[in-house]
Amino acid sequence: MGVSPAAPAQLPVGDLDLAGGRRTPGAGVWIWHFMASKPLGALSAAIILAVILTAIFASLIAPYSYTEKAGLALKGPSASHIMGTDKFGRDQFSRIIYGSRSTVKVGLGAAALATIVAVAVGVTSGFIGGLFDSIVQRIVEALMSLPWMVVVLAVMTFIGSGTSTVILVLGLLAAPTMSRVIHGATLSVREMAYIEAGRAISASPARLIVRHVLPNILAPIIVMGTLAVGNAILAEAALSFLGFGITPPTPSWGQELSGSGRQFMQVAPWLAIFPGLAISITVFSFNMLGDALRDVLDPRLRNA
Amino acid sequence: MQQYLLRRIVLLLPTLFLALTAAFVLIRMIPGDAVTVLMDNSQYSKKDYTDLRQQLGIDGSIPVQYGTFMESIVRGDFGKSIWTGQPVMRELITSRLPITLELTFFATLIGMVIGVPAGVIAATKQDSPIDYAVRVVSIGALATPGFWIATLVLVLPSYWWHWAPPFGYKSFVQEPWTHIQQIMIPALIMSLALAAALMRMTRSMMLEVLRQDFIRTARAKGLQSRVVVVRHCLRNALLPVVSITGVQVAILLGGTVIYETIFSLPGVGSYLYEGVSRRDYPVVQGVTIMLTVGVILVNFVVDVSYRLLDPRVRY
């Protein structure tokens, strides 16, 4: 098979037992250690927390509502509108604040869905092995070779858009690549002596998976899940940018940049700059956090 | 080699079959269908309902639809566009595909030309300011949406200097200089994410290979540092880089939807965009099939070139 030598993602029997059990350091100690060794990762985590809180408390933070005509149209940044106003005179800062809701919803939703599907497929396929594994892995390979952007648009055409569709489709399309890494991790854990010991005392496969496999592959799951959020946010922004993602009037960062507003951006470039910055900073934070977590939790995954 | 090629080609068929089946399932799996959405949004009368379903090949049960879908692929006939009445396949091959191939080719080329050397330099000067710069730039480029950069490229020069890239697509024969600008600007922007991914991959692979015994041996022989890096190290580090390029080309092909739309290039991507906007199902389905097949063929070429590049790889 055309399996690349780089692919076999390596395997985590993390030294850090996140699942509890042995002398695991308390959460506070762990967070302190993480902040000290990975300052950029900690900063990213803080930014992510801020974005999530913004999404939850958008109505308290935003000075105006996202539909209200709050001032003159197409005015640059000023004291009352720190990011300027758009073509309808709506406050861009407020729209970006409210826009974080779609970003957080789609980013976390799609990544959660992808993680659940990827873990279910990757772990069962890897744990059962044999012919079943070969068949599932061929299907995963086929899914990985789909050009996702194209498939998303095709699905949107056939069933219409909307937040839940976006989450569903982006989540399902991100799952195959993720399941590949989890599959690799499962394969190595499966060969461990403690699994054999579990079998020897006739533990059921379900118990072996839940009690012994999952806790030991938690590190790559967390890392892949974090990175998946960033990718889902980028994908949602691209879709909304094309006009097929989150439907107006609900604001979303990608949609703020969409093509229909471009003639206004040429006279009001702040309309193009701030939403893009919001996307970049958020995605950057998720990627940095993912990288930092990988270094801390599972150094062997670095090349994945 | 011949035997290997033959085996690889035979293996290509199930992959194609599975990927296309997956595309079919994803498109039809979720409730609601083409015609219902179309009816909601347009002037079609109820009378057209069944005709339309039949024309789109979604009138039968799911297995029948699947048969129609596969048959159209085997025959290479994706039907006619609802909007223009033109055969989708002919439009794709004669006017759309060349532009997209040109764009993707140059984006890949630029991405490799930037990404690989930057990765090599970063690895040979590990933890130097250059290394940090390369790492920050690459992780930043991966987080920055390409469509935002493209928007800024269109918006900012026109705000500051009243300059904009030439609009209205011209072929190379008509106006060579206009054509070059029209292709190269989007190709450069498209290449950024690829360059970033290649930088990271090249850097980490180089770091791994640089620590191997044969590199120490080569240095001990008194070979020039450049010869060691390029001939001994890079050749070995490049293999995984080649494989990641295959994956990235799939992303680039999907990304053409965005860049061709922004820069109004009439390629496959903007054809898909038009198809989606007008709910022109035969077009959407045709482009999906064509790009899926395209991506699988790219991966096939990557796998085969692997074998050519590295005599150690045996299957």
Interface residues (C-beta under 8 A of the other chain):
Chain A: M1 G2 S4 P5 A6 A7 R138 I139 E141 A142 L143 M144 S145 L146 P147 W148 M149 V150 V151 L153 A154 V155 M156 T157 F158 I159 G160 T165 L168 V169 L172 L173 G230 L234 A237 A238 F241 L242 G243 F244 G254 L257 G259 R262 M265 Q266 V267 P269 A272 I273 P275 G276 I279 S280 I281 V283 F284 N287 M288 D291 R302 N303
Chain B: R8 L11 P14 T15 L18 A19 T21 A22 A23 L26 I27 R28 I30 P31 G32 D33 A34 V37 I139 G140 L142 A143 T144 P145 F147 W148 T151 L152 L154 V155 L156 S158 Y159 M201 S204 M205 E208 L239 P240 S243 I244 V247 A250 I251 L253 G254 G255 V257 I258 T261 I262 L272 Y273 G275 V276 S277 R279 Y281 V284 Q285 V287 T288 L291 T292 G294 V295 I296 N299 F300 D303 Y306 V313 Y315
